[in-house]
């Protein structure tokens, strides 16, 4: 595996008030960043990830903190594989939760199934946006959500 480009966000925020720290944490989680160190996160570099981290850096600066966005490469393919494996594993766990919820919803009332189906479809879209190194659980999650949808169609027929 050739070592690829990564976009990094180095940041430091004051402890108080805590609201900007929480907002940053949520934004980083939504993007699915790899935590490289304290105040240092990374994503595979493309125009979308770079822009997203630049926006978060702006938010940090507006909140009185310090932030810099860098482009770089891991020192070796092994380091990059380790980061990718951690990211893939985290996303795989999220897909696993979707599978469990979709299968569990099969025993619910039609109204509850429909609400769960909508929520799980939204969750799949959110997870796929941060699935930079496709997790093997993705196909299973998609199939479980589609099986839930099919169970509703069978009830309607």
Buried (B, 14 or more C-beta within 10 A) or exposed (E): EEBEEBBBBBBEBEEEEEEBBEBBEEBBEEBBBBEBEEBBBBBBBEEEBBEBBBEBBEBBBEBEBEBBBEEEEBEEEEEBBEBBEEBBEBBBEBBBBBBEBBEEBEEBEEEEBBEBBEEBBEBBEEBBEBBBBEBEBBEBBBEBBEBBBEBBEEEEE
